[in-house]
Amino acid sequence: MKKVERINIIMRYINNRAHFTISEIMQEFNISRSTAIRDIREIEAMGMPLVAEVGRDGGYFVMNNSVLPTVRFTDNEIKALFIAFMATRNQQLPYLKSRQSLAEKLLGLLSENQQETLVLLNQILLFEGTNPHNPDLLDLSDLPHPMVEKLIQILLLDRYLLITIKEEKGIKTYPIYLLHLFHEKGLWLMEGFDLKDEKRRIVPVDNLANVKPYPTKKRVSKKKMVEKLSKQGEVINLVLELGPKAIAQFKKYHPLKFSISYTNPYQTTAILKTFINVHHSEELTEIINWLLFLGNDIKVREMPEEVLKGLQERLSIFCP
C-alpha cells in the first residue's frame, strides 16, 4: 500500500474512533512503531486536532468540536463508488432519486482527468436492468413503492410497528416487531414478529396501506421478544448435498434465508439445511420450482413428503 493511500485510510480510521493507540495503528495496518509514529505526526501536520494522553496506557483522541481535515479518495476508491452507483441503478432501491445529486457532488470534487475516466466508465460498463440507449434513465417501474422510504424512516427510530395491510378479505391491522426488510425477486418484503398472535409474518410492502409506531404501553420488552423468538425455532426438514453444478445454480439465485456450507476446501461440494413451511402453499410451490432450477446435481438427505410429492408431479409432466 502506498504511503499516501495508507495515511488517508489511517485518517478515516481515526475519524471513526474516540480513542486510539500507536499499538492499534501498528496492528491494524501491519506497520512498524516508527512508521506509525511518523504517519501520526504527518496527519497532525495536515491539521487533524489530535491530543496525546500521557501514561502507560496513553494514546490519542481527536479534540472535540474541531473541524476535521478533508479526507480525499484514491482513484480506485472513486471508481469503486461510481461503479457501485451504476451497478445498483434501476434496482428498485429506496432514495434512488437522490443518487443523481450524489453523483453530481462526487463529480464536482474530482479533477478533470478523474471526471473523464468516470464518463468513459459510464459509456463502457452496462449492468442488468440498464437501458443501453440511455444508461442514466430511471423508469417509473424502477422506483420502489413509496412506502419503502417511509418505512425506513420510521424503522430508524422504532421497530415496534402497527401496520395496516390490504388483503383480499379487506383491511387488517397487525402489531409487529420488525425483524428484517429485504428485497427478493423484484419485491420489497418485511418480516416481523406478530405481537398479538406471537408468530412470524412476511408482508409485501406493496400491500401496506399505513404504518406507524406501536403504542409504548402495549409493547413486549426486547428481552421477552428474544425469548419468544427463540421458542419458535424452526426444525430443519430439508437437507441437500450440492455438487458443483448445483452450487453454480445456487449462486445465480437462492431464497434470501437459504445458505450453504462448503464441505471441501475447493468449494465444489456443499450442504444446505433449512426449514420449509409445507402448510404455506405459495412457499411450497416456490421451493419446488427452485429445486428444479438447481438441477440434478443434488442428493437428498431429508425432504418433506409434500415437497417430494410436488417434485414427482412436476417431473411426471416432462417424463410421463
Sequence and secondary structure as in RCSB ss.txt:
>XXXX:A:sequence
MKKVERINIIMRYINNRAHFTISEIMQEFNISRSTAIRDIREIEAMGMPLVAEVGRDGGYFVMNNSVLPTVRFTD
NEIKALFIAFMATRNQQLPYLKSRQSLAEKLLGLLSENQQETLVLLNQILLFEGTNPHNPDLLDLSDLPHPMVEK
LIQILLLDRYLLITIKEEKGIKTYPIYLLHLFHEKGLWLMEGFDLKDEKRRIVPVDNLANVKPYPTKKRVSKKKM
VEKLSKQGEVINLVLELGPKAIAQFKKYHPLKFSISYTNPYQTTAILKTFINVHHSEELTEIINWLLFLGNDIKV
REMPEEVLKGLQERLSIFCP
>XXXX:A:secstr
  HHHHHHHHHHHHHT S B HHHHHHHHT  HHHHHHHHHHHHHTT  EEE  STT  EEE TT         H
HHHHHHHHHHHHTTTS  TTTTHHHHHHHHHHHTS HHHHHHHHHHHHH   TT  TT TT   GGGS  HHHHH
HHHHHTT SEEEEEEEETTEEEEEEEEEEEEEEETTEEEEEEEETTTTEEEEEEGGGEEEEEE  GGG   HHHH
HHHHHHT     EEEEE HHHHHHHHH   TT  EEESSTTS  EEEEE   TT HHHHHHHHHHHHHH S EEE
EE  HHHHHHHHHHHHHH  
